[in-house]
Amino acid sequence: MGFAQVIATLHVYVSNRRLFSQMSAVAAAGFLPVPNLLVMPGLLSLEPAFWGGLMFTLSVGTGLAFLSVAAAGLWSGRAERPRWAAALPAVLQAGLLVIMNSRGFDPWVSLYFIIIPPAVFWIARRFAGRADRPPDARFWVWRILPLAVLALGWATQYDRSLFIDLRDYLLMSNAAGQRVSSFYYRYTLYPAEVFKSLDQKLIKTVAETDADLRRADVRRELIRNDYLPVDAGVDADLGLRVEGDRLAFTRQGHTVLETSTIRFFSDPRGVLSEISTQSDRWSPFRAFTFYGVLLAFPMALYVLLFAGLRLALGTVAAERRADALCAATCLLIGLGVLAHFHFSRHAPPRPDELAATLGSAAWQARVSALKEIRERKLDVCTYPGYADMLRSPYPQERYWLALALAASPSPSASADLTRLLDDPHINVRTQALEALAQRKDRAASGQILERLKTSPDWYDQLYAYRALRALGWSQALSH
């Protein structure tokens, strides 16, 4: 994990410096950068790189650690093996490396898969050989069975809203979880920039030289799609050569796509999306990171809990009893958290129950009603207690109210959403921005643009930019 954190910190730091260079060029060209000028200096600091890198440590690093330990256990478990079996771990490592670089070589991605597996494999084999008692069937039952039961239990909760509900009902329901959630929103955008495809990026840069982009119509379409022309000396996302009626898009000196201006103007979004797909070399790494977050990270939390309890119980109980007590304790804690989460997820109320549910004493029930109102596109302003929800002490209730206001035809809805733009909680502010965009409320464009320029929070700027684009605003030269 230490190796992973060092690699991840440097990985994110290099990405941050590149983003700083690009956004500086965007500002110099007369466009609005995101992150804005208030946040950009932080890109050169080591702090966001370290904490942002923690995301890769707890996903990629944890996933590789588990795979390496498993490989060491399988490799050491056979007393006699053919000679070729000794090379099997290296073959598996090489296979992972090939998969991660199958869309194009990336030195930083490769470092995770070159450095971490051999180190963990060696440590795991060394400690396995020094174990006081060899693992037997009961040893594995007490360690694997509770984890398997909990995995099956949590599998019943998996749906498209799982991660949002985990945030709402587990993290934000207590002070410690709120700090974790705040940490996530403060630092997650830094590592996310590392492996975004062009389509996923908010602002893309196109290197401009004296011979490039002389056609105003090409330049206009690029800007309209958030591909902003910058100076040729910048390490831009794309380069562009314009030769008569031919356009050649390049990345890192290699041609990604060559097309005619006729095709480009007929479907600029489609052409740019094709460029994004062809130049995206991080999709395997994104997938590995996602499954690291989904599977390896919770397993790591379980292992750390189990290990801590086992060390403590081992001082007061015999080995077999300590194993059983530790397994039972972990299972009860895990089932308790699962039960709390399950019963917090209230079923959507029927239409005739919405008014009563909005008056419930439980904020979780009120949130379920707000979700249903939003889903059915009902007017939340017509329900009693609507004004009280604007002042709710629960940010979960306020931001679901903001999303419900998106479908309200009431004239007061836009004014309420504008007030929520100054809410102290980041999720409320961002959902108010999204709701204003969904309402197509162009009158709010000025306030949103001002927040884009002056907000000290990158997440706010991200949603403000998206809201402005949804309202028809486009980047234009400011000088």
Number of C-alpha atoms within 10 A of each C-alpha: 17 10 15 24 21 15 23 28 24 16 22 28 25 17 20 24 18 18 22 22 17 23 26 19 24 23 17 13 17 15 20 23 24 24 27 21 18 14 16 21 12 16 22 17 13 15 14 22 25 22 22 26 26 23 24 27 26 21 24 29 27 24 23 24 23 18 16 25 19 14 20 22 15 11 17 15 11 8 6 8 11 7 8 7 12 11 10 13 18 13 12 13 17 14 13 16 18 15 12 23 19 14 15 13 14 13 10 15 19 16 16 22 21 15 13 21 24 17 13 21 22 14 15 19 17 12 10 18 12 9 9 8 9 9 10 8 7 12 15 11 15 18 17 12 13 21 19 13 14 17 15 11 16 17 10 9 15 10 9 8 9 13 11 11 19 14 16 23 19 18 18 20 15 10 10 12 16 16 12 14 15 16 13 14 14 17 21 17 16 22 25 18 16 18 18 17 18 22 17 12 14 18 21 22 24 29 24 22 16 8 11 19 21 12 11 9 11 18 17 17 16 20 20 18 17 19 23 28 26 26 18 16 10 18 19 24 18 25 24 22 18 18 13 9 9 15 21 16 20 20 18 12 9 12 16 18 18 16 13 14 18 12 13 17 14 10 12 18 16 13 16 19 15 16 22 20 14 14 22 17 20 21 17 16 16 17 13 17 22 15 14 24 19 13 15 23 20 16 18 17 12 18 15 12 15 19 13 13 18 19 12 13 17 17 10 10 13 10 14 13 13 20 23 17 18 25 21 14 16 21 20 14 12 20 17 12 12 17 13 13 18 16 11 18 18 14 11 18 20 11 12 8 11 21 18 14 21 24 17 14 9 11 19 21 23 26 25 22 30 28 19 19 24 21 12 12 15 19 17 26 18 11 14 13 13 14 11 10 21 19 13 13 11 17 21 22 23 26 27 23 29 32 25 27 29 27 21 20 15 13 9 12 22 22 12 15 27 20 13 22 22 13 18 10 16 19 20 24 25 23 24 33 30 22 25 31 24 16 18 17 16 16 11 19 20 11 12 24 18 11 18 24 18 14 18 16 17 21 20 21 25 18 21 29 25 15 27 25 17 18 19 12 15 14 19 13 11 9 6
